[in-house]
Amino acid sequence: MTSPSSPPPSCPSPGRNNLYHLQTNPQDPLSIRVLRLVAYVLLHIITLGLLLLLHYCTHHARDKTARPIIPVQPQSPSPTTSPTSSPRVSPLSSPAPSPLLPRSPTQQPPQEPATQQRADTRQVPPPADTTPPPAQQPAAPAPQPQHPPVTKASLDLPPAAPAPSPVPGLPSLTEIIDSMQGLGVVPAGVDRKSLEAMVNFNEQGLSPNSARLTITAAQILNPLFVATYPKRIQSHFQMIMRDLEHSIQTGNPQNEDVQVAKLQLSQLKHLNEHYYLVDVPGDGNCFYRSFHIGWMSSLMRSRDPQAFENEAQRILGLPFARSSARNRLLSQQMATVIRSCQHYQNIKDLYDNVLLSPLHTPIAISYLKNLALFTMDENRITSLGGEDNVRALILGQMTEAPEMLADSLKKIIQTQPSSPILNHIFRGNVLPITGAADQCSLALEFLSQLLLNDQDVQQLPQEQQQAAAQLQASLNELIDVASTVLVSGDLTETNVAPIIRNLPREIRGHYRKFSQAITEKRPNPPLATSLILLSFLLSHPSCVANNAVCSDFLTQAQALLKNTLGDEQSLVGFLGWRGEKASALDAKLKSSWKQKQAGSLIEVALGLCDGFKSSSTITQLGLTYRIIAKLMQITPQTLSEAQLRTSLDAILAHIYQNTNLAMSYLEMTESQIFKGLPLEASANSQDKVYAEGIKMFFFLLQYPSLLQNLVTAKDAKQIMLLFQPHLQQALRKNINTHRVLSTGSSIFGTFCWSGPTFGDDVTPQTIEAILAFLAKDPAALSLCPTMRNDFFQIMNSGNPEKTSALVQEVRTNYPELWADFIQHLDIVGHRATPQNASRPFSQTLTLDILLYSFLSTYPQILEDNTEVTTRLTTYISEQTTRIKTSIVEDFHRWNLLFWANLEKIITYNNLQKVFLFSLVRRGNAYPEASQSFIHDLNTMDIHELMRMFNSVNTQAEDEHISAISSALGSLALCQYLADGSLTQTVRQLTPLANNHGFFQTDYASEQQAGIFVLHANNHYNCLLPKDASDTTRTTHPGTPPNQP
């Protein structure tokens, strides 16, 4: 951007206007100054032309009379004319009016002044059902005239010019002049400051710019639109009323549709007789906008000089104003708006200066919205009988609507980046599972990882061997309890053996490998087969999802555990363990949960549709796919090469029939993720086929529709059973723990970036949003690698000593927060950029970036009133100001960088939305993150929970309106009877129609209310009553009528 121009010169002296225009902003480029000069000259030319045209039309157009044309007597018809033809009438005997002749000058002028007549004609429109004037008798058809002979007299006459035909659809010049002279004129006796005058001004197009819904010339939405001037119901619903009248006149009176039309028309006539309509933007705040207009207007109509002051005092005394400092401030701001209304003595001035104000209206919307939420929460607690019931209701609604959970998670990411909720999912350091049965299932799921044989125990350091031996003894007790429970439910060796023999070959291969591993850990005494099978199915959930026999066994076994362990809140409580014994088991349960949750995050990432397409953009996603592809290289090859080849060919045949699927599959198979892996490089033909099978496994995860397709379901399920159980077991192995934890945390942390959204134009604010995004999450530089150098330069404060001192103070005063922050950066940014391939990511960043990012992640520390926070506040304020200035000075460079990286940021935003929804959707095969989230919501403060719920609940419109009505009162809500959401039957509409659509419960009646709102087609508009207090035809000491 260019630097700010110097101030324009002072006002010119008389006679120097042209020079003034040429000297304005002399630092502008020459092209701009030339264009300004050309535009200025053209403006004068056009203005002069319009004035000359108006002068000509007014003084000269009717003064000139055309010279009469002497008619030429045609020759007599020849004797051969047919006797049956019509007799020709001489034009001299009964001359027909010629279009070339001027209007007769002897016409009588109107008896009233022309101005007043035009005003009355415009302000009192004729009724819709007007009687047309009597038609004139058509002239008798005459035969086509024959061409007369050419004579000398006819040659001497000038040729007659054809009659000019008016252009259809364009007004005549007289109509244009009449319209101009009628602007600003209101009917006699109507005060120019009244509602009725505002209606007339609106019809004449004289409303202010903020009262115009569209920009008339281009018919596009007006970005400055706040609310329309009042208008007649009849004009707003003109076409609907006409259609209803037509249906009633032409339909059968006994027909229900006709009877419904009568009810609907009767309502509109009633509203048209008693109200004007005000339309407001449909931006989700239409009710609050409409209420605000009706609220202030009702106070103006009360004729009480203290009405506004009393109302301001009333809202300051509401419980809402005393509930918090923020709500107190909102109430004070609203009271200021209300008090500002008492400076105006009529509705028009109030409307123009307050109700259409772009400053006052947002304050009113914010106040009313927060008042509604507060009142709704208080009513909810009162009506449901306590906080526990409210919590249960909210969590029930959120789990039934997973999009609300996803939106809540997104809002936390945007507004609370250091929230414990995000930290618990990122680190998995809180065990959300309660109940002895569920904790027992978790222990059995990781049983093969928890069990150690004597040799394993001896290989541990000396100080850990005793604790490990005690844990193994405790696990033996747990195994005995679980085995006893299973045997008691007839899951004996005899009953379980047939189940294992009937398993599909792929599952049997995985079970055999698992059974051998767990038997090596506990050779004597051998574990019960039912316990081994239960542990196998818990740690291989894909076998349960793809096989009915496995699913039935798991359901029976878990039911036995729940029935036996009962309602005990913890496993150690059921076992009766205390002290170190209980602590050791709890620690193992937490570590097992941590690994399980991290593995589930990885599996969710593997199932992202088009994830491979985005893996080159989102580096962390590509690294995850590469790690999993390596783990899959040692999948047991239980299927023969021919069998696997047959299944692959069957699926590929279907894929290649769909162009989009084929392109996606080819793109995935050519990905760099699979390059150089052992099976890919092997010369063995079976290894090659299994390498292709791994790629197909990845593809099936991202396109699960192939698992439901009748053509491919059987073969696709076979491939899933071959590879997915191996992956799930690998994610639970001790040897892979560190890699699984870091990868799962990296994936979740990556999708916790608060990506910016953009409008249509690129402005400095757009660049600020991107830089704030990168400053808050520096690991996001992997999305925008071309911005790295410029980002480092713009974040450089130029004072490294000061920044270093501040960082040291932060480390001293907030050591835990700083340590968590650095650890988070290193995990999410691991190998995300080429610069940190061999060292932690945080060490590749400057101190300015680290400090700015830390303060953006933990903004709450700036609220502390200490010397350190004062210096930190000053630092971040100076940095922000300097960054904004640098953007303006080098806007062209940042504009280029923006367009170069826009597509990558959009890709990230879209995939983040899919990822968050996948975490919490119903029927999720990987519900661990959702369980942690809901557990934290269940322990959250009830008011904070209600605020979060209200922020994402888009279906609480009726509750908001009812809450406003109960808080401020005097609201009448009218339902439009022709609304498409209503059942259009006489039986359903009659109760509402009896009250003209006004609700009688939860709201004030039409006769008692002062604020009126119309609900029509999912939109709210304000109704302003017609009454003498508004029009004040004789009592208001305003400007005399009809005075411009």
Helices and strands as residue ranges (DSSP letters): H 17-23, H 30-59, H 114-123, H 152-156, H 173-182, H 195-203, G 209-211, E 214-215, E 220-221, E 231-232, H 233-236, H 238-250, H 256-274, E 275-278, H 286-301, H 307-316, H 319-323, H 325-340, G 341-343, H 347-350, I 351-355, H 360-384, H 387-400, H 402-415, H 420-427, H 436-445, H 447-450, H 454-458, H 462-488, H 493-501, H 505-521, H 529-539, H 541-546, H 548-565, H 571-575, H 579-606, H 611-614, H 619-631, G 632-634, H 641-655, H 659-669, G 672-674, H 678-681, H 685-702, H 705-708, H 713-730, G 734-736, H 737-750, H 764-776, G 778-782, G 785-787, H 788-794, H 800-813, H 815-828, G 834-836, G 841-844, H 847-857, G 859-863, H 867-889, H 891-920, H 928-938, H 942-952, H 957-968, E 971-975, H 986-993, E 1011-1015, E 1020-1025, H 1028-1031
